[in-house]
Amino acid sequence: MSLPESVGAPDPAVARTLAVLGSPVAHSKSPRLHAAAYEVLGLPWSYSAIEVIEGSLGAFVNTCDASWRGLSLTMPLKREVLPMLASRTALVDSVGAANTVLFDADGGLNGFNTDVAGIVAAFADHGVSGLESVQILGGGATAASVLAAVAQLGATRALVSARDLKKASFLAPLAETLGVELTIRRLGVMDRSLIVPSAVISTVPGASEHGMVYPEAIRQTAVLLDVAYEPWPSELATAWSAVGGTVVSGLEMLVHQAIGQVRIFVTGTEGGELPHELEVVTAMWASVGLSAHAARPAL
């Protein structure tokens, strides 16, 4: 189902409620990012982090009254929300995951995915504009967005290392659609081929054991994007940094995708330009201590 061109910009004088939902979510820096944006914009909006476990999203949404403007979704809710959406973008249909929900005037849920653009932008910040072969750790909803992002960057081969091979199998038709040759292996089993990936992207939660050890040659050559940003540096980031490898922090991806969400929540359209956009973007980067990146607009 296609998304309406616009679900309407909100009245700037009316207080609205927003939140990031997921489990675990207490560590999330999304409240800082969104609060910084709405302060610059002078909007009386509140944004919090709310623990919502798998299977509970529908019950939570049923408690949301007319004050609610939008939701940011993290694991394990990006796929759970799909049957609840009144409309969705083509990208949500493609990857089968929505990380952003906008409430319309009738209380309907409209789904977006800003993760893909956030990943592409985070790579671009480190001069990465093209990829060939990648390895993705984890086989969940974020892995689907990663697959779409690396395809945009030209990748034609992907190895997905997942704990549950059956659950990760939903990635196969997506890879076929994207023109990416996909191999799925159990997480912890090292790739014995002679292919050196252009990038390694981990979607595994920061505190989780992944059992992956990479030789120095890969760490020096392949770009690492670790989507987890708490705790930081991660085990993989530390290993890459030890040999001078290129590390892209998940926090950078988080900022870029959050900027996309703010545009949606404020303008009611995907890609709508914000009032005072440069000031908003600068404040969001600074809110998480990454002001050095603030001059670069998100994709």
C-alpha positions in Angstrom: 0.0 0.0 0.0 1.4 3.4 -1.0 1.8 6.2 1.5 -0.3 9.4 1.0 1.8 12.3 -0.3 1.3 14.0 3.0 -0.5 13.3 6.3 -0.3 16.9 7.3 2.1 19.1 9.2 1.1 19.6 12.9 0.0 22.8 14.6 3.3 24.1 16.1 1.5 25.4 19.2 0.0 22.1 20.2 1.9 19.8 22.5 2.5 16.4 21.0 3.9 13.1 22.3 6.5 10.9 20.6 8.7 8.0 21.8 11.2 5.4 20.8 9.9 1.9 21.6 11.8 -1.4 21.9 13.6 -3.8 24.2 16.1 -3.0 25.5 15.7 0.7 25.1 16.9 2.4 28.3 20.3 3.1 26.7 18.8 4.9 23.6 20.2 8.3 22.7 17.1 9.0 20.5 15.5 11.2 23.2 18.5 13.5 23.2 18.5 13.8 19.5 14.8 14.5 19.1 14.7 16.9 22.1 17.5 18.9 20.6 15.7 19.2 17.3 12.3 20.2 18.8 14.0 22.8 21.1 15.5 24.5 18.1 12.2 24.4 16.3 10.3 25.8 19.3 7.9 22.8 19.4 6.3 21.9 22.7 6.8 18.2 22.0 7.9 15.4 24.4 9.9 12.4 23.3 10.8 9.5 25.6 12.2 6.0 25.6 9.6 3.3 26.5 10.3 -0.4 27.0 7.9 -2.4 24.8 8.7 -6.1 24.5 8.0 -8.4 21.5 4.3 -9.1 21.1 3.2 -6.0 23.0 3.3 -3.3 20.3 -0.4 -3.6 19.4 -1.5 -3.2 23.0 0.7 -0.1 23.4 -0.5 1.5 20.2 -4.1 1.0 21.4 -3.3 3.3 24.4 -2.1 6.2 22.2 -4.5 9.1 22.1 -4.8 12.0 19.8 -1.7 13.7 21.3 0.6 11.2 19.7 2.5 12.3 16.7 5.0 9.5 16.0 7.0 6.5 17.1 10.6 5.4 16.5 10.9 1.6 16.5 13.9 -0.5 17.4 14.4 -4.2 18.0 12.3 -6.3 18.1 9.4 -4.2 16.7 10.4 -3.2 13.2 8.7 -6.1 11.6 5.9 -6.6 14.2 4.5 -3.2 13.3 3.8 -4.1 9.6 0.3 -5.6 9.9 -0.7 -2.5 11.9 0.2 0.0 9.2 -2.6 1.8 7.3 0.0 2.8 4.7 3.7 2.5 4.1 6.4 3.6 1.8 7.7 1.4 -1.0 11.0 1.0 0.9 9.1 -0.5 3.9 7.4 -2.9 1.6 10.8 -3.8 0.0 12.8 -4.4 3.2 9.9 -5.6 5.3 10.8 -3.3 8.2 9.6 0.1 9.5 11.6 2.0 12.0 9.3 5.1 11.9 5.6 5.5 12.4 3.6 8.7 11.9 0.1 9.0 13.3 -2.4 10.7 11.0 -5.4 12.8 12.0 -7.6 9.7 12.1 -5.1 7.7 14.3 -3.9 5.6 11.4 -0.3 4.4 11.4 1.9 5.3 8.5 5.2 3.5 8.1 8.6 4.7 7.0 12.2 3.4 6.9 14.9 5.9 7.6 17.5 3.2 8.5 18.6 2.6 4.9 19.4 6.3 4.3 21.1 6.5 7.7 23.4 3.6 6.8 24.3 5.1 3.4 25.0 8.5 5.0 27.1 7.1 7.8 29.3 5.3 5.2 29.5 8.5 3.1 30.8 10.4 6.2 33.9 8.1 6.0 34.4 8.5 2.3 32.7 5.2 1.4 30.6 5.6 -1.8 30.9 2.1 -3.2 31.0 -1.5 -1.9 31.4 -4.9 -3.6 31.2 -7.8 -1.1 29.9 -7.5 2.4 29.4 -9.5 5.6 26.4 -8.8 7.8 26.3 -10.1 11.3 22.7 -10.7 12.5 19.7 -11.7 10.5 16.9 -9.5 11.8 15.0 -6.4 10.5 18.1 -4.2 10.7 20.0 -6.7 8.5 17.3 -6.2 5.8 17.9 -2.4 5.9 21.6 -3.0 5.7 21.2 -5.3 2.7 19.2 -2.6 0.9 21.7 0.1 1.8 24.8 -1.9 0.6 22.9 -2.7 -2.6 22.5 1.1 -3.1 26.3 1.3 -2.7 26.8 -1.3 -5.4 27.4 -4.5 -3.4 26.7 -7.6 -5.4 27.6 -10.3 -2.8 26.6 -10.6 0.8 27.3 -13.1 3.5 24.8 -13.0 6.4 25.9 -14.6 9.7 22.8 -15.3 11.8 22.0 -17.2 15.0 18.7 -18.5 13.6 19.1 -19.5 10.0 15.3 -20.1 9.6 14.4 -16.6 10.8 17.1 -15.1 8.5 15.7 -16.8 5.5 13.3 -13.9 4.8 16.4 -12.0 3.5 16.7 -14.3 0.5 13.9 -12.9 -1.6 15.0 -9.4 -0.7 18.5 -10.1 -1.9 17.2 -11.6 -5.1 15.1 -8.4 -5.8 18.2 -6.3 -5.1 20.4 -8.3 -7.3 22.7 -9.4 -4.5 24.1 -12.9 -4.3 23.3 -14.0 -0.8 24.8 -16.7 1.5 23.4 -17.3 5.0 25.6 -19.1 7.6 25.3 -19.6 11.3 26.8 -16.8 13.4 30.3 -17.8 14.7 31.2 -19.9 11.6 34.0 -18.1 9.8 34.0 -17.5 6.1 36.6 -19.9 4.6 36.5 -18.4 1.1 39.2 -16.2 -0.3 36.8 -13.3 -0.7 37.8 -10.2 1.4 34.7 -8.2 2.1 34.6 -4.5 1.4 32.7 -4.0 4.6 31.6 -5.9 7.7 28.4 -4.6 9.2 27.3 -5.8 12.6 23.6 -5.6 13.6 24.1 -7.7 16.7 23.3 -5.9 20.1 26.3 -4.5 21.8 26.4 -6.8 24.8 25.8 -10.0 22.8 28.4 -12.6 22.0 29.0 -13.0 18.3 32.0 -15.4 18.3 33.5 -13.7 15.2 37.3 -13.1 15.0 38.7 -11.4 12.0 42.3 -11.6 10.7 44.4 -8.5 10.6 44.2 -8.3 6.8 40.4 -8.0 6.8 40.4 -5.5 9.7 42.8 -3.3 7.8 41.0 -3.5 4.5 37.3 -3.8 5.2 35.3 -0.9 6.6 33.5 -1.8 9.9 30.0 -0.4 10.7 28.8 -1.6 14.1 25.2 -0.6 14.4 25.3 -1.0 18.2 26.7 2.1 20.0 26.3 1.1 23.6 28.7 0.1 25.1 31.3 1.8 22.9 33.8 1.1 21.6 32.4 -2.4 20.9 34.6 -5.5 20.8 34.7 -5.3 17.0 35.4 -1.6 16.9 38.3 -2.1 19.3 39.8 -4.9 17.2 39.5 -2.7 14.0 41.0 0.3 15.6 43.9 -1.7 17.0 45.2 -2.2 13.4 44.2 1.2 12.1 41.1 0.0 10.3 38.1 2.2 9.4 35.3 2.2 11.9 31.9 3.7 11.4 30.0 4.0 14.7 26.4 3.1 15.0 25.9 6.4 16.7 26.6 8.1 13.3 23.9 6.0 11.7 21.5 6.8 14.5 21.9 10.5 14.0 21.4 10.3 10.3 18.3 8.2 10.6 16.9 10.4 13.4 17.2 13.5 11.2 15.1 11.7 8.7 12.5 10.9 11.4 12.4 14.5 12.5 11.7 15.6 9.0 8.8 13.2 8.8 7.3 14.1 12.2 7.6 17.8 11.6 6.6 18.2 8.0 4.3 15.2 7.6 6.2 14.1 4.5 9.2 12.0 3.8 12.2 14.2 2.8 10.4 17.4 3.7 12.8 20.3 4.5 12.8 21.5 8.1 12.6 25.1 9.1 16.1 26.2 10.2 17.4 22.8 9.0 21.1 23.5 9.4 20.5 24.7 13.0 18.4 21.6 13.7 21.0 19.2 12.3 23.9 20.9 14.1 22.0 20.7 17.4 21.3 17.0 16.9 24.9 16.1 16.2 26.0 18.2 19.2 23.5 16.5 21.5 25.4 13.2 21.3 28.9 14.8 21.3 29.5 14.5 17.5 29.5 18.1 16.6 32.4 17.7 14.3 30.0 16.0 11.8 27.3 18.7 12.1 28.2 20.5 9.0 27.4 17.5 6.9 23.6 17.2 6.1 22.0 13.8 6.3 21.0 12.0 3.1 
